[in-house]
Amino acid sequence: MKEWISTPLSQIKIYLWEGQSPLLVFVPFGVILALGLLAIFLKKEIVAGFNPARISGIFAGLFFLGTGFSLVSQMLISLSKTSYTSEVSITLFLILVSIGLGVIALILSLKDENYGGVSTKKRLYFFCLEITGLLLWAGLFAGPFLSFAAALLPWKRKG
């Protein structure tokens, strides 16, 4: 169990150990986070209506996407040094899952607050995103944690 939980941090240590610069390790993730925030938060009139659940969901989506694009970067670095093997399909699966989780979290977060008529459905989706992210190492723990927060926080405004 300990190994399962520590895998995302161990990956970063391995990348650094093999001689990659911290910049190379963290830039793909940081670029996705920065571009996502820039794209979403440039529209101030939209952001003004956001609640904590929506913001948590957006950040969860960006962390999931960041993980996916970091994996793409690392896979390309590895393939530049070695030959293609069938194990690449495992990495491709993890990439697709991470990016898929990110897209789903962003779509759910940016949809109308009354999505599905009641927020229970959206909460359930975010719990599923959290569990899937934890099981498949997506989001560097922050993505699943923020999905959990989005599932617990209220989506509808009082008023």
PyMOL commands that set and color helices and strands:
alter all, ss='L'
color gray80, all
select helices_A, chain A and resi 2-17+22-41+44-47+52-81+88-110+119-135+142-152
alter helices_A, ss='H'
color red, helices_A
deselect
rebuild
show_as cartoon
